[in-house]
Amino acid sequence: MNAVLAAAAGILVAAGLVVVVAGLQRTWTPPSRRRSGLGAAWSGLTRRPPGRRGRQRDLILVGSLLVGFVIALITGWLIAIPLGPVLAFGIPYLLLLPKAQDVIMLEALDRWVRSLASTLSTGKSITDSIRTSRRTAPPIIADSLQLLVNRLNNRWPTADALLRFADELDSADADSVIAAVILADRRGGTGASVTLQALADSLQAQLKGRRLIETERAKPYIVVRQVTVITLVVLTIAFVFNGAFFEPYRTPLGQVLLAVLIMAYVGSLVLMRRKARHRAGDRILIGTPT
């Protein structure tokens, strides 16, 4: 009987993991119309994303509650009901390395500067090169670059338009690049192309260093994921073959202790994620014209 219950619990947990993985997949969805009534209240209260992502999140929530309820029925651990959604949403998020936004921004700026430098070598001005670079702009800066081109087309001074571009990107790395582009625009001619080519080489050197840092930052996450998987496997085997080991957790005091242990583990993951987060540098281009 215990083996059957354990198998059923394993199947439900596996189904829950499949739902979590499906929910973590990123897909673009068009903006949806506003809803009124209970659906709007739920979306506002839980910050539900629109479209398919919102439906996936609701599915994860319902599935984790169901798994927690079934585990509570089998084991008598009522704490499993609220812990199900907490673990389903929290653990996968905390075990994923935060995105290196600084590296993504530097890669985009490097592509953009190289595009400017290659266009300048054909004899075009900085302003014309910026207009041309819009066609191959990386996604992270594409919208802001489109606004920059619109301002240039509306006869904004190049320096003022670039300063507003820096405000929209809101990045210390972008500020240093845009400041160099402004200086290159003032220099003009062959000097601008040489300046931007040297800037692109400098960005490549920075990227190499940042990527090495990100590789080192990823190592603790790999270790923690391995420890988590091993721990879950060992606990599952112990539950199947030696259920008496978990008997103390059936009591109210045992459930409180279990919740404290799980929250302590989650808290350590939160602390690790905060430590791994990249701190943005101070901006240098501040006080753009209106």
PyMOL commands that set and color helices and strands:
alter all, ss='L'
color gray80, all
select helices_A, chain A and resi 2-24+38-46+51-75+80-94+101-120+126-136+139-153+158-169+172-187+189-241+243-250+252-276
alter helices_A, ss='H'
color red, helices_A
deselect
rebuild
show_as cartoon
